[in-house]
Amino acid sequence: MSQIKAKYSVAPCMQEDRTLMFCVSDGDMIGYVFTKNRCISIQFWTAYSSKYKADIELEKAINSFSRENNETPMRRGGMTSFTKGNGVGVTFSVMKYNSTDYVRQIFQAY
């Protein structure tokens, strides 16, 4: 966690036991999730002005990722996941946080 914090010239906008979030001036965020002091997930949160716009951009992101990686996604519970054979999963979803709608893209080791 300390190595990630040292790479940024600003303090995290949110820090909890296992999570660091850095905010960007346009409302976007990047988050890191840790287990046993090791980063297991990187999350990119892209802000949109409405859930409608976020939903449209979510579908574009899913279709683009599917096409570029020649993979079929698995959809469940409002989340769309891709599991690559290299130990990394990618998940897309729309989230609401502090009254803002985000498209969240998660890269996570499994």
C-alpha positions as protocol buffer text, in pm:
chain_id: "A"
residue {
  index: 1
  type: MET
  ca { x: 0 y: 0 z: 0 }
}
residue {
  index: 2
  type: SER
  ca { x: 281 y: 240 z: 83 }
}
residue {
  index: 3
  type: GLN
  ca { x: 442 y: 182 z: -260 }
}
residue {
  index: 4
  type: ILE
  ca { x: 118 y: 279 z: -437 }
}
residue {
  index: 5
  type: LYS
  ca { x: 75 y: 589 z: -219 }
}
residue {
  index: 6
  type: ALA
  ca { x: 433 y: 693 z: -298 }
}
residue {
  index: 7
  type: LYS
  ca { x: 360 y: 690 z: -674 }
}
residue {
  index: 8
  type: TYR
  ca { x: 97 y: 965 z: -641 }
}
residue {
  index: 9
  type: SER
  ca { x: 167 y: 1330 z: -571 }
}
residue {
  index: 10
  type: VAL
  ca { x: -169 y: 1365 z: -391 }
}
residue {
  index: 11
  type: ALA
  ca { x: -320 y: 1194 z: -90 }
}
residue {
  index: 12
  type: PRO
  ca { x: -591 y: 934 z: -147 }
}
residue {
  index: 13
  type: CYS
  ca { x: -945 y: 1073 z: -137 }
}
residue {
  index: 14
  type: MET
  ca { x: -1052 y: 762 z: 52 }
}
residue {
  index: 15
  type: GLN
  ca { x: -854 y: 512 z: 254 }
}
residue {
  index: 16
  type: GLU
  ca { x: -988 y: 215 z: 447 }
}
residue {
  index: 17
  type: ASP
  ca { x: -821 y: -97 z: 585 }
}
residue {
  index: 18
  type: ARG
  ca { x: -792 y: -270 z: 248 }
}
residue {
  index: 19
  type: THR
  ca { x: -875 y: 6 z: -2 }
}
residue {
  index: 20
  type: LEU
  ca { x: -710 y: 318 z: -145 }
}
residue {
  index: 21
  type: MET
  ca { x: -902 y: 549 z: -381 }
}
residue {
  index: 22
  type: PHE
  ca { x: -752 y: 839 z: -571 }
}
residue {
  index: 23
  type: CYS
  ca { x: -984 y: 1103 z: -719 }
}
residue {
  index: 24
  type: VAL
  ca { x: -929 y: 1292 z: -1042 }
}
residue {
  index: 25
  type: SER
  ca { x: -1052 y: 1648 z: -1099 }
}
residue {
  index: 26
  type: ASP
  ca { x: -1307 y: 1535 z: -1361 }
}
residue {
  index: 27
  type: GLY
  ca { x: -1477 y: 1306 z: -1106 }
}
residue {
  index: 28
  type: ASP
  ca { x: -1315 y: 980 z: -1214 }
}
residue {
  index: 29
  type: MET
  ca { x: -1143 y: 759 z: -956 }
}
residue {
  index: 30
  type: ILE
  ca { x: -888 y: 481 z: -945 }
}
residue {
  index: 31
  type: GLY
  ca { x: -894 y: 232 z: -661 }
}
residue {
  index: 32
  type: TYR
  ca { x: -665 y: -36 z: -526 }
}
residue {
  index: 33
  type: VAL
  ca { x: -776 y: -327 z: -306 }
}
residue {
  index: 34
  type: PHE
  ca { x: -524 y: -513 z: -91 }
}
residue {
  index: 35
  type: THR
  ca { x: -506 y: -848 z: 86 }
}
residue {
  index: 36
  type: LYS
  ca { x: -214 y: -914 z: 319 }
}
residue {
  index: 37
  type: ASN
  ca { x: -41 y: -595 z: 199 }
}
residue {
  index: 38
  type: ARG
  ca { x: -56 y: -713 z: -163 }
}
residue {
  index: 39
  type: CYS
  ca { x: -262 y: -541 z: -435 }
}
residue {
  index: 40
  type: ILE
  ca { x: -517 y: -789 z: -571 }
}
residue {
  index: 41
  type: SER
  ca { x: -745 y: -552 z: -760 }
}
residue {
  index: 42
  type: ILE
  ca { x: -726 y: -228 z: -956 }
}
residue {
  index: 43
  type: GLN
  ca { x: -1052 y: -47 z: -1024 }
}
residue {
  index: 44
  type: PHE
  ca { x: -1118 y: 230 z: -1273 }
}
residue {
  index: 45
  type: TRP
  ca { x: -1430 y: 439 z: -1201 }
}
residue {
  index: 46
  type: THR
  ca { x: -1546 y: 668 z: -1484 }
}
residue {
  index: 47
  type: ALA
  ca { x: -1806 y: 929 z: -1386 }
}
residue {
  index: 48
  type: TYR
  ca { x: -2118 y: 1006 z: -1593 }
}
residue {
  index: 49
  type: SER
  ca { x: -2390 y: 1266 z: -1552 }
}
residue {
  index: 50
  type: SER
  ca { x: -2670 y: 1006 z: -1538 }
}
residue {
  index: 51
  type: LYS
  ca { x: -2733 y: 635 z: -1500 }
}
residue {
  index: 52
  type: TYR
  ca { x: -2868 y: 632 z: -1856 }
}
residue {
  index: 53
  type: LYS
  ca { x: -2535 y: 760 z: -1994 }
}
residue {
  index: 54
  type: ALA
  ca { x: -2340 y: 522 z: -1771 }
}
residue {
  index: 55
  type: ASP
  ca { x: -2548 y: 225 z: -1894 }
}
residue {
  index: 56
  type: ILE
  ca { x: -2481 y: 318 z: -2258 }
}
residue {
  index: 57
  type: GLU
  ca { x: -2106 y: 351 z: -2197 }
}
residue {
  index: 58
  type: LEU
  ca { x: -2105 y: 25 z: -2001 }
}
residue {
  index: 59
  type: GLU
  ca { x: -2241 y: -167 z: -2300 }
}
residue {
  index: 60
  type: LYS
  ca { x: -1987 y: 0 z: -2530 }
}
residue {
  index: 61
  type: ALA
  ca { x: -1702 y: -96 z: -2295 }
}
residue {
  index: 62
  type: ILE
  ca { x: -1823 y: -457 z: -2266 }
}
residue {
  index: 63
  type: ASN
  ca { x: -1864 y: -497 z: -2642 }
}
residue {
  index: 64
  type: SER
  ca { x: -1525 y: -341 z: -2711 }
}
residue {
  index: 65
  type: PHE
  ca { x: -1347 y: -561 z: -2456 }
}
residue {
  index: 66
  type: SER
  ca { x: -1525 y: -872 z: -2585 }
}
residue {
  index: 67
  type: ARG
  ca { x: -1429 y: -794 z: -2946 }
}
residue {
  index: 68
  type: GLU
  ca { x: -1066 y: -703 z: -2867 }
}
residue {
  index: 69
  type: ASN
  ca { x: -1009 y: -1017 z: -2657 }
}
residue {
  index: 70
  type: ASN
  ca { x: -1231 y: -1255 z: -2854 }
}
residue {
  index: 71
  type: GLU
  ca { x: -1416 y: -1356 z: -2536 }
}
residue {
  index: 72
  type: THR
  ca { x: -1777 y: -1411 z: -2440 }
}
residue {
  index: 73
  type: PRO
  ca { x: -1874 y: -1244 z: -2112 }
}
residue {
  index: 74
  type: MET
  ca { x: -2061 y: -1396 z: -1822 }
}
residue {
  index: 75
  type: ARG
  ca { x: -2342 y: -1175 z: -1689 }
}
residue {
  index: 76
  type: ARG
  ca { x: -2480 y: -1203 z: -1337 }
}
residue {
  index: 77
  type: GLY
  ca { x: -2627 y: -967 z: -1081 }
}
residue {
  index: 78
  type: GLY
  ca { x: -2573 y: -652 z: -1287 }
}
residue {
  index: 79
  type: MET
  ca { x: -2206 y: -737 z: -1342 }
}
residue {
  index: 80
  type: THR
  ca { x: -2036 y: -860 z: -1657 }
}
residue {
  index: 81
  type: SER
  ca { x: -1718 y: -1064 z: -1616 }
}
residue {
  index: 82
  type: PHE
  ca { x: -1446 y: -1197 z: -1838 }
}
residue {
  index: 83
  type: THR
  ca { x: -1211 y: -1463 z: -1703 }
}
residue {
  index: 84
  type: LYS
  ca { x: -882 y: -1501 z: -1880 }
}
residue {
  index: 85
  type: GLY
  ca { x: -667 y: -1809 z: -1835 }
}
residue {
  index: 86
  type: ASN
  ca { x: -376 y: -1602 z: -1704 }
}
residue {
  index: 87
  type: GLY
  ca { x: -516 y: -1556 z: -1352 }
}
residue {
  index: 88
  type: VAL
  ca { x: -678 y: -1217 z: -1413 }
}
residue {
  index: 89
  type: GLY
  ca { x: -1050 y: -1149 z: -1424 }
}
residue {
  index: 90
  type: VAL
  ca { x: -1209 y: -833 z: -1562 }
}
residue {
  index: 91
  type: THR
  ca { x: -1551 y: -716 z: -1441 }
}
residue {
  index: 92
  type: PHE
  ca { x: -1767 y: -428 z: -1565 }
}
residue {
  index: 93
  type: SER
  ca { x: -2063 y: -270 z: -1384 }
}
residue {
  index: 94
  type: VAL
  ca { x: -2247 y: 55 z: -1321 }
}
residue {
  index: 95
  type: MET
  ca { x: -2222 y: 183 z: -963 }
}
residue {
  index: 96
  type: LYS
  ca { x: -2365 y: 482 z: -779 }
}
residue {
  index: 97
  type: TYR
  ca { x: -2132 y: 645 z: -527 }
}
residue {
  index: 98
  type: ASN
  ca { x: -2189 y: 981 z: -357 }
}
residue {
  index: 99
  type: SER
  ca { x: -2478 y: 1064 z: -597 }
}
residue {
  index: 100
  type: THR
  ca { x: -2263 y: 1004 z: -907 }
}
residue {
  index: 101
  type: ASP
  ca { x: -2310 y: 720 z: -1156 }
}
residue {
  index: 102
  type: TYR
  ca { x: -1992 y: 540 z: -1258 }
}
residue {
  index: 103
  type: VAL
  ca { x: -1885 y: 271 z: -1499 }
}
residue {
  index: 104
  type: ARG
  ca { x: -1653 y: 57 z: -1291 }
}
residue {
  index: 105
  type: GLN
  ca { x: -1394 y: -167 z: -1453 }
}
residue {
  index: 106
  type: ILE
  ca { x: -1216 y: -409 z: -1217 }
}
residue {
  index: 107
  type: PHE
  ca { x: -899 y: -602 z: -1293 }
}
residue {
  index: 108
  type: GLN
  ca { x: -855 y: -867 z: -1025 }
}
residue {
  index: 109
  type: ALA
  ca { x: -619 y: -1155 z: -964 }
}
residue {
  index: 110
  type: TYR
  ca { x: -782 y: -1489 z: -890 }
}
